[in-house]
Amino acid sequence: MKKLVIVRHAKSSWDDPFLNDHARPLAERGLKDAPKMAQRLRKEKIYPDAILSSDAERAKATALITAEVLDFPKQDIVFKHGLYLASAASLFAEIKKTDDEVKTLFIFGHNPGLNDLISKLGGDIDNLPTSGQFAFKFDVKKWEDVASKNAKVWFFDYPKKS
């Protein structure tokens, strides 16, 4: 069984409209929502064996906050530039490269790629909100075998959900 938790970065700041998008930090709301959502994972005993993240500042910060709350070693997070604004196909290709020792993978990134990935795997979603988490379980032994045909929605959570 493989488990995938897809996480959209927390709310980003637009205080400096001229800042390069890749360098955009988290907004105050993002700094509140990221640990709150990580605490929900902790409460449900959902922990990563591996974390992949876009290297954009807002995604990095969200991944680092989540890792801290879940006691995941921050130095073990894999930050990849190729995940910045990646397409669903690119995201899926990265997921399939995951070491088979990993049972639960967290991936942090951006829309529209994450929305498209969720839809392609069979998730029914209009929009993954900032700090949103959408997860699947796959009845397979190898990450290279994950596909929509063996994907089952595990959960969908976001900050404003009660």
Beta strands, then each sheet from edge to edge (+ up, - down):
strand 1: 2-8
strand 2: 50-54
strand 3: 78-80
strand 4: 104-109
strand 5: 133-138
strand 6: 151-157
sheet 1: 3+ 2+ 4+ 1+ 5- 6+
end
